Amino acid sequence: METKELFAEGLGLISPWYIERVELEGEGIKRDLHIYLGHDKGVRFTYEGEDYSVYDHQERKWHHLRFFQHECYIHAAVPRIKTKEGRVKLIEVPWAQLGSSFTLLFEYDVLDLLSEGMSLKGVSRRLSIGDKRVSRILTRHVSHALSTQNIEEVKELSVDETSSRKGHNYYTIMSDREAKKVVGVAVGKDKEAFAHALLDMEVRGGCRSSVRAITMDMSKAYISQASETMSQADIVFDRFHIVKKLNEAVDKIRRADQKEHNELRRTRYMWLRNNSNLSETQREKISILAATFPNIGTAYRLKEMLKMILDDAYHSHYLSPLNEWMKIAWQSNLKPIQEFVNMLNRHWYGIKSYFKKVATNAFAERVNLKIQEIKRIAKGYRNNHNFIIMIYFHLGGLKLKTH
């Protein structure tokens, strides 16, 4: 096989395109490989469904994948056609997107490296191009996928919040629990952010009237907007947020007891972890401390009881065990626990829905963990648009290699 044929096969060239010549320029170990393409004479090219003869050409150059250690570039005089309306247009070539200075294979390599967890700067160093150019490649492919790929009907919606940096720039994330992908993102964590994330979903083919259940935390803004915009959907309060609220109550009691009893210092995480996750030594210590200090001991036993009730909800949808627990918890006369019981009463509609549907925000929590990883790799994001693009890239279930 001759050199031209070998490179044509490697590039996947098809008629009317062919390789005119191949040149290796420069000196030393690392040199630049330049591949010059041409097309058959007299051929007609298609533009918007119509065939046209060539009007003139425009010289173009694309950065391609490395050939061994050598940087590789493709050159071609790209035909321009003149439409029936008299407009002169550049035709698309099969190896690159219109307007891009990189081949599709190069851009796919960028996407592969990013999907494997490499940062924008890491890809930039790996491929010897600027990180802004890496970002533009990513944005173009993700934006194209978002604008052309409709989502399926969303029936089970999860809503959660996250931030691009610790304590900065909050975002509202909507996920399809069944399809397990992000369907809406908006800046902020208020009613307006909820509405914008919902609009994001609808622009891509989702319909708010199709949503049957919304799993969320007890954010007043989210509850209010969900009730206004999707009144037909059941609001479900996620068990992880319920447990989190009780853990906060337990920790308040521990801190109050700790002021008078030094033995409780450095025991915070033992009280908050599930008993089944403790070591034998830790269980013995918790047992002794719980018997010695009745306030934190009672709070801990109530926490473990509630966990068993929530676990049993997977097999039984009866609310009576929770009602009984609330009576026992109230009789403890521990103010933080009683405040927690009051919170359950205020949000009973969403608690009841949890037992009815046993729907959790587990996928939303996994989304949040992945977002934390995205932030860690990039060391935070200062640009809202770039952060949202990265969320959709990793978690939007997009098909990116479609060209």
Helices and strands as residue ranges (DSSP letters): H 3-11, E 17-25, E 32-39, E 45-47, E 50-52, E 56-67, E 70-82, E 88-90, H 104-115, H 120-127, H 131-148, E 156-165, E 168-176, E 181-187, H 191-203, G 208-210, E 213-216, H 220-229, E 234-237, H 239-258, G 262-264, H 268-272, G 275-277, H 280-292, H 294-312, H 320-331, H 335-346, H 348-357, H 362-378, H 384-395
